[in-house]
């Protein structure tokens, strides 16, 4: 009986194949709902797919929600992106990306891939917010941006067993909210796609996260550190130049 149970684990064998198949069905369902115009059902399916978060005692709900926040950020963002295009091919590409995320990226637990998960979740969700709430309240965008930054930071730092993970995550959340508050007043889109707050927050997050990862792995040289800092400064200057010269919405 014990051997039979081990064979039915979702990490290997027939059970794993069924598990992967069920994961692949989710993007297909989202695609069908979005094409049919049932957006509320598509959002609900993403959330209901995480029902196991609440299949424990209530005192564990907050921890489970935080642990699954990046996955929710990606899933809900995919629905936003799919619903904001009428192109069949682009919607299929987003569904394919979500399938790749569920099967290949999300299950990985190495520090490098967990950091990549945090970056993907942050960039996609911030972009989705400015897509879905382009004319929405700046206060709402600011609050959600700070919350997304906090979730992404905790997702990354928890994999490093960082003792100051909560404090650093709050600092990053405050920074992300501040960027959203300031730049949302003069919202500019670079390359007609990326809002300036997303470009600045994601780029600095990627740069700082890379420095943290390389330093933690004892792979950070002075040259690499200087190169990353130079790139981050360049991006900040680009954002400032765009804000001062354009100073409005470019779509």
Secondary structure, DSSP 8 states (H G I E B T S, - for coil): -HHHHHHTSTTSHHHHHHHHHHHHHHHHHHHHHHHHT-HHHHHHHHHHTTGGGGSS-GGGHHHHHHHTHHHHHHHHHHHHHHHT---HHHHHHHHHHHHHIIIIITT--SHHHHHHHHHHHHHHHHHHHHHHTTTS-HHHHHHHHHHHHHHHHHHHHHTTT-TTHHHHHHHHHHHHHHHHHHHGGG--EETTTEEHHHHHHHHHHHHHHHHHHHHHTT---HHHHHHHHHHHHHHHHHHHHHHHHT-S---
